[in-house]
Amino acid sequence: MSEAVPRRASLEVLRAEASDELAVLIQERLLSGEDPWDFMEDLPSVDELVVYLLRADNIAANDGVRPNAARNYRVMRQIALEYPELTPAVWGLLGEGPRYRRWDARVADAS
């Protein structure tokens, strides 16, 4: 994030944006007839969505070049440093958190 990406907004604003996005995703899936019991655990949390938004900002600032593993780790670590309340979400997305979602590759590997 310090790699030429200005701070977007307060964490409260970012969480509000992510919450709105999550509500839209849920609404779309409900309107398409999906059972919430089948998809709710597949959706990222609000904080995870915020981390994804901040990471996407960094990718856009780098001319859309997706980061390699080392740069991704630095970007994610910088997000955690700039927004300390997102630290659990950042480390969870990097593989240090609990394993409970079906889409989490670590869960698939563990079974």
Backbone hydrogen bonds, N-H to C=O, Kabsch-Sander energy under -0.5 kcal/mol:
donor,donor_aa,acceptor,acceptor_aa,energy
4,A,2,S,-2.0
5,V,1,M,-1.4
14,L,10,S,-2.4
15,R,11,L,-2.8
16,A,12,E,-2.0
17,E,13,V,-2.4
18,A,14,L,-2.5
19,S,15,R,-2.7
20,D,16,A,-2.2
21,E,17,E,-2.2
22,L,18,A,-2.6
23,A,19,S,-2.4
24,V,20,D,-2.0
25,L,21,E,-2.3
26,I,22,L,-2.5
27,Q,23,A,-2.6
28,E,24,V,-2.7
29,R,25,L,-2.0
30,L,26,I,-2.6
31,L,27,Q,-2.9
32,S,28,E,-1.3
33,G,30,L,-1.7
34,E,29,R,-2.3
38,D,35,D,-1.9
39,F,35,D,-1.0
40,M,36,P,-2.4
42,D,39,F,-1.3
43,L,39,F,-0.8
43,L,40,M,-0.9
49,L,45,S,-2.3
50,V,46,V,-2.1
51,V,47,D,-2.3
52,Y,48,E,-2.4
53,L,49,L,-2.5
54,L,50,V,-2.5
55,R,51,V,-2.6
56,A,52,Y,-2.5
57,D,53,L,-2.1
58,N,54,L,-1.7
59,I,55,R,-2.2
60,A,56,A,-2.7
61,A,57,D,-2.2
62,N,58,N,-0.9
62,N,59,I,-0.6
63,D,60,A,-1.1
64,G,59,I,-2.2
65,V,62,N,-1.6
66,R,64,G,-0.5
72,N,68,N,-2.8
73,Y,69,A,-2.1
74,R,70,A,-1.9
75,V,71,R,-2.8
76,M,72,N,-2.9
77,R,73,Y,-2.5
78,Q,74,R,-2.4
79,I,75,V,-2.1
80,A,76,M,-2.1
81,L,77,R,-2.0
82,E,78,Q,-2.6
83,Y,79,I,-2.4
86,L,83,Y,-2.6
87,T,84,P,-1.6
90,V,86,L,-2.7
91,W,87,T,-2.7
92,G,88,P,-2.1
93,L,89,A,-2.4
94,L,90,V,-1.7
95,G,92,G,-0.9
96,E,91,W,-3.6
97,G,91,W,-0.6
100,Y,98,P,-0.7
104,D,101,R,-1.1
105,A,103,W,-0.6
107,V,104,D,-1.3
108,A,104,D,-1.6
109,D,105,A,-2.2
110,A,106,R,-1.3
111,S,107,V,-1.0
